[in-house]
């Protein structure tokens, strides 16, 4: 199995000793190889056979370099010569450092080795004891890799990681902590953790850490400590969330805190709270305005009262929609004019001219109501009551910086100054003077009313882009009256659905519905032979109406979306469809239904 050292004239005791040594060598778990002065292998134990994957009879007589990777052979040979010249008899295991061996199949592997030399009968023999450290090296490499990964996690963590010793002095301070507290790790390490705690909380913090240690708890999750405060290097306090854990290493306890800066989250929470309060305020304010309109509106008949109230509420709704579309930053004056006059004129009756002006958010609703009252008055008594009547709406920025808005009627019936002021007239005066802080001038020449409102600079700002050149509001010649077919109303709010149906019936339309679900609406579509158009609420009890819209498209039935949403989430295929915002102006809905049908024809 392995070569024997020569024995000359050996006694019986010497032979026994040699046999015991051979038994030890044969059973050793480390590889044992002996070489002569020529570095030829003369002993190769079973562990060496297993280690190098080569039987002893094939190893004996081989040069030791056979078991060393090529690139290390010359250095190894020089090392053996130097070792022989030093006269040192042995070097302990590991003193040579990690070296490499070469198995019979060509695989390299790491080794630890000890070496000894002895001279026998004038011949110098060297013996190496080899230990295969492949598994240990793999474990060490895995440990190093694990440590590197952990260091990488600590280095790249978005939360601050701070480790402190039993005296609460900082041992670890990761880059996120550097960024959070505005101080370099080199300056923070060794400093007490309370350096980054506001002074008024330091005593409480120390007591908290003491109780945490005494409780023997290993960790507390993020947020369990509640919102606490940190202090940056510049003295700025900021809110943080923290988790804490502790671990005993070598008899000493270390604690690690993970800190999360929640400044932005707190700001967002406050913004959401403020927004909720603002929404609540605006909703209640809008309801209060509606309540006031209902209480103050006077009319000779119930029908006239309903029409007046609905018209004013719709005007408020249109102003609200414009504000919402513009993130409550105001609305373009030309859009306010167009929205408030569209339901009340014939093609070509209204002419608009003025510079690009954006009304402030506080002025949009009052101006909308003002224009609504002027338009409805024009329909009842003024230029818009006659086919030959015309209205010019214009505005100018005066040299003083004020905005002058003019409403001039011509071509209608002769007019004269009213002898009594109704609610509409009072509303115009109060809105112009009291709410907007402007000046109002109304004149009544026979050819038509002339009104001028001068608004302060606070009510508007110059818009970007081109001014609005003189232009007429021109609609295509829409078919008047009801068509030979029905309007489908789809609305899940019962009262709104009933009102829509009644309003459309009063305009002469035939109506089916209201349907509250897509299934019910689909049955009505299938059962109605002559469907002219449809009015679709976008959200039916949480279900989008778009599948029904697709069904109507396949049947070439036009439709108008009717919704309280300012921004719809329908896909591009519906982007050209008309949208009416709630509360619904039935006059505008009537126009859009006829326009949609004309476009589909």
Buried (B, 14 or more C-beta within 10 A) or exposed (E): BBBEBEEEEEEEEEEEEBEEEBEEBEEBEBBBBBBBEEBEBBBBBBBBBEBBEBEBEEBBEBBBBBBBBEEBBEEBBEBBEEBBEEEEEBBEBEEBEEBBBBBBEEEBBBBBBBBBBEEEEEEEBBBBBBBBBBEEBEEEEEEEEEEEEEEEEBEEBEBBBBBBBEEBBBEBBBBBBBEBBEBEBEBBBEBBBBBBBBEEBBEEBBEBBEEBEEEEEEBBEBEEBEEBBBBBBEEEEBBBBBBBBBEEEEEEEBBBBBBBBBEEEEEEEEEEEEEEEEEEEBEEEBEEBBEEBEEEBEBEEEEEBBBBBBBBBBBBBBBBBBBBEBEBEBBBBBBBBBBBBBBBBBEEBBBBBBBBBBBBBEBBBBBBBBBBBBBBBBBEBBBBBBEEBBBBBBBBBEEEEBBBBBBBBBBBBEBEEEEEEBBBBEBBBBBBEEBBEBBBEBEBBEBBBBBBBBBBEEBBBEBEEEEBEEEBBEBEEBEEEBBEBBBBBBBBBEEBBBBBBEBBEEBEBBBBBBBBBBEBBBEBBEEBEEBBBBBBBBBBEEEBBBEBBEBBBEEEBBBBBBBBBBEBEBEEEBEEBBBBBBBBBBBBBBBBBBBBBBEEE
